[in-house]
């Protein structure tokens, strides 16, 4: 793995990148959502993935996504939706965590995914094929979930089986919001992530990681559930052909960031 940092150039307010002397891999270009949030990314095999969950409040065309509060504030609203919406998450029960998105991102129903405008420009919500491509690259069905999970028990309940986060994907135990009750469940014990591929009239594909297992599983989840989103795209050209764009592209206000490259 090759890592390096970038920081704002004070004179131009642009990002000034320092490249390593040699590179065996691919560096990420910018990943910026409709709300202006920037995301770190990692390259795994022939795919580039966001290494944080999506937290946009706008589609990539600038249109606001409908926000639905928890059951205490907006009872029986989440359950009746058949259009795109997002929500905060929270511990088991009816009350959301007001700062949930700062760590875990937002929870989106599949109808928001199905608009085709949820991901940052140039990115996509992974299809079922994208997920199987990732699984095929990892090529270890017994431990692929552990390889994608954040280590430790800050955002996962113990024992967080098999977690080593070897690719920097850093999946967290986000839980989900039920489409039938509007309640929250499984914070710390499960991570659900949407696929953009419909399974049946009422369900769509997803991936699941758990605190007590080291593998990744999947299936079909009700489209009205609130689930996290990771976005993906195919590999960009090598560092040498994108360095100028990266170096002078102005974005964000962070003082530092780390890019990870997997060759």
C-alpha positions in Angstrom: 0.0 0.0 0.0 1.2 3.5 -0.8 -0.1 6.4 1.2 0.4 10.2 1.1 -1.2 13.4 2.3 -2.4 16.5 0.7 -3.1 19.9 2.2 -4.4 23.3 0.9 -1.9 25.6 -0.8 -2.2 28.8 1.1 -1.6 31.1 -1.9 -4.1 29.5 -4.3 -6.5 27.7 -1.9 -6.0 24.7 -4.2 -5.0 21.2 -3.2 -1.2 20.7 -3.5 -0.4 17.0 -3.8 3.0 15.5 -3.1 3.4 12.3 -5.1 5.7 9.5 -4.1 8.8 9.0 -6.2 7.3 5.8 -7.6 3.8 4.5 -7.7 2.5 1.0 -8.3 -1.2 1.6 -8.3 -3.8 4.2 -9.0 -4.7 7.4 -7.0 -8.2 8.5 -6.5 -9.6 11.5 -8.2 -12.2 13.6 -6.4 -15.4 12.2 -5.0 -17.8 14.9 -4.2 -21.6 14.5 -3.6 -24.5 16.8 -4.4 -24.2 18.5 -1.0 -20.5 19.3 -1.4 -19.2 16.5 0.9 -15.9 15.0 -0.2 -15.1 11.4 0.4 -11.8 9.4 0.8 -11.7 6.4 -1.5 -9.8 3.1 -1.9 -8.9 1.0 -4.9 -9.7 -2.7 -4.5 -8.9 -4.8 -7.6 -10.3 -3.1 -10.6 -12.8 -1.0 -8.6 -12.6 2.3 -6.7 -14.8 2.5 -3.6 -15.8 5.3 -1.2 -14.3 4.4 2.2 -17.1 6.2 4.0 -20.9 6.0 3.8 -22.8 8.5 1.7 -24.2 11.5 3.6 -25.7 13.7 0.9 -28.9 15.5 1.4 -29.2 16.3 -2.4 -29.2 14.3 -5.6 -26.3 15.0 -7.9 -28.6 17.4 -10.0 -29.0 19.6 -6.9 -32.5 18.5 -6.1 -33.2 18.1 -2.3 -33.9 14.5 -1.1 -36.9 14.2 1.2 -35.8 13.9 4.8 -38.0 11.9 7.3 -37.4 12.3 11.0 -37.8 9.5 13.6 -41.1 8.1 14.7 -41.3 10.4 17.7 -41.3 13.4 15.4 -43.0 12.0 12.3 -44.9 8.9 13.1 -45.9 6.6 10.3 -44.3 8.7 7.5 -41.3 6.6 6.7 -43.4 3.4 6.4 -45.7 4.8 3.7 -43.1 6.2 1.3 -42.7 4.9 -2.2 -40.4 7.8 -3.3 -36.8 8.6 -2.4 -36.1 9.6 1.1 -33.3 9.6 3.7 -33.1 9.4 7.5 -30.7 9.4 10.4 -30.1 6.2 12.2 -30.0 5.4 15.9 -29.9 2.8 18.6 -32.6 0.1 18.8 -35.9 1.9 19.2 -37.7 4.9 17.8 -35.3 7.8 18.6 -32.7 8.9 16.0 -29.2 10.0 16.9 -29.0 13.7 15.9 -25.3 13.3 15.0 -25.6 10.0 13.3 -24.5 11.1 9.9 -21.2 12.6 11.2 -19.9 9.0 11.7 -22.2 6.6 9.9 -23.7 8.6 7.0 -27.4 8.7 6.3 -29.8 5.8 5.7 -31.6 5.9 2.4 -34.6 3.9 1.1 -34.1 2.1 -2.2 -36.4 4.6 -4.0 -33.7 7.2 -3.6 -31.1 4.8 -5.0 -33.4 4.0 -8.0 -33.5 7.7 -9.1 -30.0 7.1 -10.6 -29.0 10.5 -9.2 -27.9 9.6 -5.6 -24.2 8.9 -6.3 -21.6 11.7 -6.9 -21.0 12.5 -10.6 -19.0 9.9 -12.2 -19.8 7.3 -9.5 -22.7 4.9 -9.0 -24.4 3.0 -6.3 -23.0 -0.5 -6.8 -25.0 -3.0 -8.8 -25.3 -6.6 -7.7 -22.6 -7.3 -10.3 -20.3 -4.8 -8.6 -20.7 -6.5 -5.3 -20.0 -9.9 -6.8 -16.9 -8.5 -8.5 -15.6 -7.3 -5.2 -16.3 -10.7 -3.6 -14.5 -12.4 -6.5 -11.4 -10.2 -6.1 -11.2 -10.9 -2.3 -11.7 -14.5 -3.1 -12.2 -15.7 0.5 -15.9 -16.2 1.3 -15.2 -17.1 4.9 -13.4 -13.8 5.7 -14.4 -11.3 3.1 -16.6 -9.4 5.6 -13.8 -9.1 8.1 -11.5 -7.8 5.4 -14.0 -4.9 4.9 -14.8 -4.1 8.5 -13.3 -1.4 10.7 -11.2 -3.0 13.4 -11.9 -2.6 17.1 -15.2 -2.1 19.0 -15.7 1.7 18.6 -18.3 1.3 15.9 -18.9 -2.5 16.2 -20.0 -4.6 19.1 -17.7 -7.2 20.4 -16.3 -9.6 19.2 -16.2 -8.0 15.7 -15.1 -11.3 14.3 -12.3 -11.4 11.7 -12.1 -7.6 11.3 -8.8 -6.4 9.9 -9.8 -3.7 7.3 -7.0 -4.7 5.1 -8.3 -2.7 2.1 -9.3 0.4 4.0 -13.0 0.0 3.2 -13.8 0.6 6.9 -17.4 -0.6 7.1 -19.2 0.4 10.3 -22.0 -1.2 12.3 -24.7 1.2 11.1 -27.8 -0.8 11.6 -30.9 0.0 9.6 -34.4 1.6 9.7 -37.3 -0.7 9.2 -39.7 0.0 6.4 -42.6 -1.6 8.2 -42.3 0.1 11.6 -39.9 3.0 11.1 -37.8 1.8 14.1 -34.1 1.4 14.3 -32.3 -1.9 14.8 -28.8 -3.5 14.9 -26.6 -0.4 15.5 -23.2 -1.8 16.2 -24.1 -5.4 15.2 -24.8 -5.1 11.5 -23.9 -3.1 8.4 -26.3 -3.1 5.5 -25.4 -1.6 2.1 -27.6 -1.2 -0.9 -27.2 -2.5 -4.4 -28.9 -0.6 -7.2 -30.3 -3.8 -8.6 -33.9 -4.7 -8.0 -34.6 -8.2 -6.8 -38.4 -8.4 -6.8 -41.2 -5.8 -7.1 -40.8 -5.1 -3.4 -37.1 -5.9 -2.7 -33.6 -5.0 -3.9 -30.2 -6.6 -3.4 -28.0 -5.6 -0.5 -24.8 -6.7 1.4 -24.6 -7.4 5.1 -21.7 -7.5 7.5 -22.0 -8.6 11.1 -20.2 -8.1 14.4 -20.3 -11.8 15.2 -19.3 -13.2 11.7 -16.3 -12.7 9.4 -18.1 -13.3 6.1 -20.3 -11.0 3.9 -23.8 -12.1 3.0 -26.6 -10.7 1.0 -30.0 -11.1 -0.4 -33.1 -9.0 -1.0 -34.3 -6.3 1.4 -37.5 -4.4 1.4 -37.2 -1.3 -0.7 -38.6 0.9 2.0 -35.9 0.0 4.5 -33.3 2.7 5.4 -29.9 1.3 4.5 -26.5 2.9 4.0 -24.9 3.5 0.6 -21.3 3.1 -0.6 -20.5 4.2 -4.1 -18.1 2.7 -6.6 -16.6 3.4 -10.0 -14.2 1.7 -12.4 -10.5 2.5 -12.1 -9.3 5.8 -13.3 -6.1 6.3 -15.4 -2.6 6.1 -13.8 -1.3 8.8 -11.5 0.8 10.5 -14.3 -2.2 11.3 -16.4 -4.3 12.8 -13.7 -1.7 14.5 -11.5 -2.2 18.0 -13.0 -6.0 17.8 -12.5 -5.7 16.6 -9.0 -3.0 19.2 -8.1 -5.0 22.2 -9.2 -8.6 21.2 -8.6 -10.0 23.3 -5.7 -12.3 21.6 -3.3 -13.1 21.3 0.4 -11.7 22.9 3.5 -10.0 20.1 5.3 -6.5 20.7 6.4 -5.3 17.2 5.6 -6.3 13.9 4.1 -4.8 10.6 3.4 -5.1 8.8 0.1 -4.6 5.0 0.0 -3.5 3.2 -3.1 -3.7 -0.6 -3.6 -1.6 -1.9 -6.4 
